């Protein structure tokens, strides 16, 4: 029996719910989910393995017009994902009101079949859904359009079946027990970053990077040391909070999530370091794993 395998790129604007959809399709929590936009900074692969097929889902940063070097590297990752794709899922929010010309521009370089996912329909009504379906049909003439609620797992199975149907014949790209191309250190840093997004307001999460400086795997205990990078001393003070309370909260929540994720006890250390304007400095971006 022939084996099928393919790369499926999940793209869209920030806050369309791409990460929620990816996690629902993969059945694992791979990508940060927060109510704030632009939380995904890296291209993250989630791999689904079955005896006769392998799907490599690729969650990408939300498509934006870049204003500094970090955002430029994020958009390079979107471009790379589109070039590699055997199938593209364009995720849109049912209530989106903004101009999608930059999304359409990105799609022009691709000959991969396109499927439009209208997400968050639990926050809408039938008439609006129908209008959106007609709009995207006329605008992009995709292979298929699905109206879903990734959060409520509504119609996600239909998307999955469509993806399986459109996989090319190909041997598996990754080992059959692989879930992702990312290592445990990466997920540890993403878990801390997610907590920062959930606990702090305004610019703090966007000027923050999390680096894992040590990751020691004992039989019963993981010892993890991390550095939280910010751009200004004032941000460092906000992160720490009064008497260190806020940072302690980040540590407690992150450690609980890590213990669930790694299925091990975790000892977590966090230090804060100020690097002025790191998001615009190519040498730091490279060191922090943002490759062009």
N, C-alpha and C positions, 0 to 999 in steps of 0.2 A: 504493500500500500504506500502511495506517495506521501512524503512529509512536506508540510508547508511551514514557512516562517517568514516574518516580515517586520519592518519597522513602521510603527504607527505614531505619527507626530500629533501631539495635542497642542493646538495653538489658540490664541485669542487675546483680547484686551485684559488688563489687570482686573481682578474682581469678577470675572465671568464664571468662576467656579471650576477652572481647569483642574486644579489639584484635587478637589473633591471628586470630580469625575474619574481622574486617574486612580485614586485610591479605591473607588467603588469598582472599577474595572479589574484592578489587580487583586482586590480583596485584602490588601495590606496597607498600613499607613506609611506611605513612602514620602509624601510631599507635605510641607507645612500648610496647614489650613488655618487662616485667621480672617477676621472680618475686614482687615486692612488690605488695601491694594498693593501690588508689587512685592509680595512676600517671597515668591520664587526667584532666586537669583542664579541658580545653576540649572543646567539641563539634567534631569534625573530620569534614569531608566527604571521602569517596573516591568518585570518579565513574567509572563504567564506560560506555564509549560503543561502540555497535555501529550499523550503518547504520539498523536499524529500531527501536532502543530506547536509552534512557539510564537508568541506575540511579544514583541519588544515595544512597549509603550514609552513614549518620550514626553515628559512634562517639561514645558519650557517657560522661561520668564514671560510675563505679560507684555504684549507689543506696545511700545511707547516711542515717542520721539526722544532720543537720548540727549541729556543735558550735560553729562560728565562722563569720564572714562569708564567708570563701573557700568553705567547704563549702556555704553557702547559695547562692552564685552558681553553684556546680557543679550543684546540684539544680535551679535555675531552667533550666539548659541541658537537663537531662533532660526537664523538663516541656515545654519548647519543642519538643524533638525529637519527643515523643509527639503533641503537638497537630498538628505539620506532617505526620505520617507517613501514607503511603498503605498501609504494611505495617509491622508491628512484629515484630522477631526478638528474643525473650526468650532470652538465653543463660544457661544454668545449668550449674554444675559437677556432674558425676556424684556427687561425694562431698559435696555441700553438705548440711549438717546444720542450718542455721540457719533462723530464722523469716523467711518471705518476705512477711509481711503488708504491709510498706512497698512492695514491688514491685507487689503486687496492687492496693494503694491507688492507685499511680501510673497503673495501666492502666485504672482505672475511668472516667477522663475521656475515653477514646478509643473510637471506633467502627471504627477500622482493623482489618483482619484480623490475627490474631495467630498466630505460628508459634513453637513452643518448640524451642530447640536444646539438647539435652543434650550438653555438651562433655566432653572429656577421657576418652572411653570407653576409650582405650588403657590407662587406669589402673584398669580395672574388669573385671567378668565379665558374661556374658550375663544371668544371673539378676538382678543388680542393675540392669542397663540396663532389663530388662523391668519391674521394679518401679517404676523412675522414670518410664517411659513411662505406666504405668497411673496413677501418682500425679498427673502433670501433666494427663493426659486428664480425670481426675475433677475436679481443682482448677479448671482454666481452660477446659476444652473448646475448645482451640485449633483452628484450621483444619488444622494439621499438626504433627507432632512428628518431629524428626530426631535420631538419635543420631550424633554426629560426633567426630572428633578433628581440630580445626582445625590443631594443630601438625603432625600427620602427613598432613594434607590428605585424611583419610578421610571420604567422604560429603559433602564441601563442594560438589561438583558438583551433587548432588541438591538442596541448599539453593538454589544458584544457579538451577537450572531452575525450582524452585518460585517464586522471586522473579520471574523473567522472566514466568512464566505469570500472575502476579497484578498486573502493572503496568497502570495505567489508560492509556487512550488520551490522549496529551497531547504537544505539541511539546517538544523538549529544553529544559531549564531553563538549561543552561550551554552554552558553546561546545563544539563537538564534540572539540576537542583538550584540553579542561580535564581535569585529573586530580583537582583538589581546589580548595576555595575559599581555601586558605591560601597565603601567599607564602613565598618562600625564607627570609626572616628568621625566620619562625615555625618552620620545620623546623630551622634552625640552632640555635635556642634549645632545641627539643625534643631534639635529638641530644645537646647538652651535659647537659640534665636527665636523659636516659636514663643517661648515663655516671655521673652522681652517684648515681642510684638503684642502679646495679650495684656501685659501688665502696664507698659508705659505708653504715654500719649505722644502725639505730634511727631517731632523730627527724630526723637531718640532712636526708635527701631531702625530708621533708615540710615542713620550715621553709625550704626553698630555692625561690627563683624565679630564672629566667635571663632577662635582658633583652639584646637585641642593640642596642648603641648605635651601631654603624656597620657598614655592609655595602656595600663598594665592589666592583663587578663589573668586573675588568679582563678583557682578552681571554683571557689564560692563567692569571690568578690572581685569586681572591676574597680580599679583605682584610676580615676579620670581627673586630669588637671586641665584647666581651660583659661584662656585669656579673652576678655571681652574688650575689643578695641573700640574707642570712640574718638571723635575729632577735637573735642574741647574739654577743658577742666570742668566747665559748668555742667557738661553732660555726665561726666564722671560722678559729680556730686549728686545729680538727679538719680543716676543708676543706683548709687549706694543707698540713698534715702536717709531719713532721720534715724540716727543710731544704727545704720546698716540694715534696717528692717526690710526695705524694699528688695535689696539684693538677696537677702536671706530667703524671701518669698520665692524669688526666681529659682534659687538653688533647691529649695524643697520641692517645688512643682517639677523641675527638670529631673531631679533624682528619681522621683516616683515614676515619671514617664519612662526614664531609662531602664529602671528595674523591670518594668512591664515589657519594654521593647527587647532587652537583652536576656530577660529571664534569669537575672543574676542580681545579687545585692550590689549596690554601687556606693562608693565613697567619692564624692565630688568636691573638687576645689575650684574656686573661681577668683581670678585676679583681673583688675581693670587697668588698661594701658591707654594713654592718650597719644594718638598719632595724627597731628594736624592734617586735615584735608586728604586723608588716605584714599578716598573714593576717586580722586583725580590723579593719583600717582601710579603710573604703570608698574613701577618696580614692586610696590606693595600689592597691587592687584595680582601680579604674577605670583608673588609669594603666598598670597591667600587663596590660590587655586583658580583664579579667573584667567583662563587662557584666551587669547584672541582666536 
